[in-house]
Amino acid sequence: MTRQDVPVGLNHAVLWVSDTGASAAFYAQALGLEEVAAAGELRFLRSPESGNDHDLGLFPASGAPAGDRRPGLYHLAWEVPTLAGLATVLQRLRQLGALVGASDHGVTKSLYAHDPDGIEFEVMWEVPAAALQVDQELQTQPLDLDAEIRRYGAETPGGRAAR
């Protein structure tokens, strides 16, 4: 690995599905995943052994972008170990013209981008468990990465890296 590389690991997948409740029940029965959060029709599941906020997100296909309202993959989320790594990826995505969004979800700080085929993916940093509030709720706010670096530190290990 060169000094310019940012290590990433797959954190979670999000699927567009026709019935989030039925899909949540299926993944519970098939893989033993447990529902850990719900927001309206959105369902978030994780393996009992996982330290992730969630391993699988289930979103209603009716909420998919216009013209693509069928069940399928929404996105994969790649996790970086530090906010410095997220800042590096942010600059790369901007240079490539691939960045389509940046969100603060409370428990994660996330960038969204499209690959050359238009497939969306997320690159995220997970707030260390010790820094989370007990009743931290999922949110979607604009990401101020500089403020988050001041708050947590550029090199603070997040998520998997902190475990």
N, C-alpha and C positions, 0 to 999 in steps of 0.2 A: 504494500500500500504506500503510495507516495504521500507526501505532506499535503497535497491538494485534495486528496480523496476524503470524502465524508462517509463513514461507515453507515449503512442503513440495514434495517431488518424489517420484515413484514410484520406489521402490528395488527391490522384487522382488515376485513373485507366488508363491503356494503353491497347488498343486492336489492334490485327493484323486484318486488314480488306482487302477485295478484291478491293475496290475502295475508297480511302480516301475522295475524293471530294463528292461522293454520300453519304458516311456515315456522313460526316460533314453536308451536307444538311439535311439528315434525322434527326440527333440529334438537329439541329437548329429548324426544324419544329415540331418534337415530344416533345422536352423538353425545347425549347427556348434558347438553348446554343448558344453562339456567338463565332465565330472563332477569336482568339486573336493573333495567330501566325501561320506561315507556314514556312517550310524549305524543299524545294523540294517537295516530296510527303507527308511529315509529316504534320499533322494538329493538332492544339492545340485549344481546346474549353473550355469555362467556362460559368457558369451561371452568368447572370448580377448582381446577389446579392453576388457572391462569392468574397472573398478577395484573393483567390489562384491565382498563376501564371496561372494555368490551372487546370481544373477538369477532363478532358478527353483528352487523347492523342490517335491519330489514325495513325497507321503505316501500310504501305503496306505489305500484307501477303507475297509478293515476297521477302521481306527482312528478313523474319523469319529465324531462324537457319535451316540449311539443314535438311531435313526429316520432318520438321514441318511447311510446307508452307500453311497451311489452316487458314482461319479466326478463331479467338478465343482470349482468354485472353493472353496478353503478361505479364503484371505484375500489382500488386497493390503497391502503395507507402504509407508507414507508416511514419508519421511525428513525430519527437521528438521535445520537446520544446527548447532544448539548445544543443550547441556543446559538452558540457560535457556528455549529454545523448547519443549523436552520438558516442563519444569516448568509452563509456561503451558498447554500442551495437557492435561496431567494435571489441572490445576484445572478446566479447561473440561469435560473428560469427567466428572469427579466431579459438577460442578454439573448436568450433563445426566442424571446417573444412568446413563451409558453405559459406564463403566469396568468391565471384567470381569477384568482381570489386569494384572500388571506383572512383567516378568522381566528378569533379567540373563543374557544369553547369552554373556558374555565379550567377544565381538567387537561386540555391540550391546546397547543398553539400550532395552527395548521396553515399550510400553503396548499393551493389547488392549482393544477396545471393540466394542459392537454398535451399528449404526445403527438407525433406527426400524423397519426391516423384519427386524431380527435378523441382518443380514449382518455377519460379523466383519471387523474391519480392525485393522491394527497401525500404530502411530506409533513410529518408532524413531530413535535417534541412533547412528551408527556410530563406534566408537573409531578415532581417527586411526591410520593404518598405522604411523607412527613409534612409537606407544605400545603396539603389540601385541607379544607375545612370539612368537618364531619358530614355536614349535610350539603356539600357542594352540588349544585344543580347544573345540568347541561345548559349551555347558553350558546348563542351565536352573536358575537360582537365583532366589530372591525379589529384586526390585529395591529397593535402598535409594538412591533418587535423591539425597537430601541427601549421602550418603557419596560418590556418584559425582561430584557437583558439587565437593565438597572435593578429590577426587582429581584430576580433569581440569580443573576451572574451568568456570564457568557459560557463558562466552563462547568457549570453545575450539572452533574449527571442527572438525566431525567428518566422516567419510566423504567424500562428494562436495564439501562445502564446503572441505575441507582440500586437495583436489587442485588 
